[in-house]
Amino acid sequence: MRYIVGYTDTPSGEDALNLAVRLARSMQRSLDIVIVLRSEARATLVPVDAGYEKYLHQAAEEWLHHALTLVPRDMDVQGHIVYAESFAQGLLDASRDLEGRMIIVGAARGGLLGRFTIGSVANALLHSAVVPVALAPEGSHAEVGLEGISRVTVAVGTRSGAKELVDAGILAARGAGVPLRLVSLVALDSDGVDTPPEVRARAEEHAAETVAYAAEHLPDDIEVTVLTASGNRIEDAVAALEWDPGEVVFVGSSRLAQPRQIFLGTTAAKMLRELPVPMVVVPRDSILTVED
């Protein structure tokens, strides 16, 4: 199984590569570094400059060589230069052709250090990918001491699809051999200033049901914890949680997504504003299960 990382010779590209290495190492996956160039067949009124196209390809080869030197030598990694109409389309095509099981990209620049700003590439992937998409916060390349992931957190709600999302989290925690944390976001559905007691009770009940489901599929050597997050705003609840620098958080797609396709929902989008760790968005009705 292979992971696809969209690389550019920028800090954002290094963020993505750092996260990709951590995920691939933890999950014992192979890694494909993909650089996307604009398609030579693109429609244009300006004649293509063959010299410029050659220069750009040579530059991409140098960027790819540099990226490969950043990957630990004991990892199975390959580099690719692909042509497409857009960076996002090139990654989608590469994921299909290489049978990738995840796409990893960096956040756009300009946000707070350690936080997300969704750029055009990530936005396109989050509304069209059929495999999980991992987003690396700005500044991830500076986390040189992190060799893998330390914990998997799954943010679950009351809507349909929670079981599939938990399955994906279980698969990741089992593959990496790290603890699993289930966070119930039911209380965050309330628009009130204070969380009503009945809403909190419903959140706790839902969290108990979710962890019971997970316990049926977890091997004995995986530690699992469950808690309920609440706050006046979703961002407040996320900020109040304790986050380990080495963990990743799994979230599901909006109910508006097509089957086995990603569509970033409102709750996940709000989480991104405050989340200090990488986020993995799992497609609706994901084919990933605990039996994989």
VENRASUL-V831031 format. One record per run of one state. SS is the DSSP state (A for helix, B for strand, O for the rest). FROM is the first residue (numbers start at 1). TO is the last residue. If there is no record, write none. Layout:
ss=[SS;SS]
from=[FROM;FROM]
to=[TO;TO]
This chain:
ss=[O;B;O;A;O;B;O;A;O;B;O;A;O;B;O;A;O;B;O;A;O;B;O;A;O;B;O;A;O;A;O;B;O;A;O;B;O;A;O;B;O]
from=[1;2;7;11;28;30;39;50;70;77;85;87;98;100;107;120;127;132;137;140;143;151;157;162;177;179;185;186;190;197;218;224;229;234;241;248;253;266;273;278;283]
to=[1;6;10;27;29;38;49;69;76;84;86;97;99;106;119;126;131;136;139;142;150;156;161;176;178;184;185;189;196;217;223;228;233;240;247;252;265;272;277;282;292]
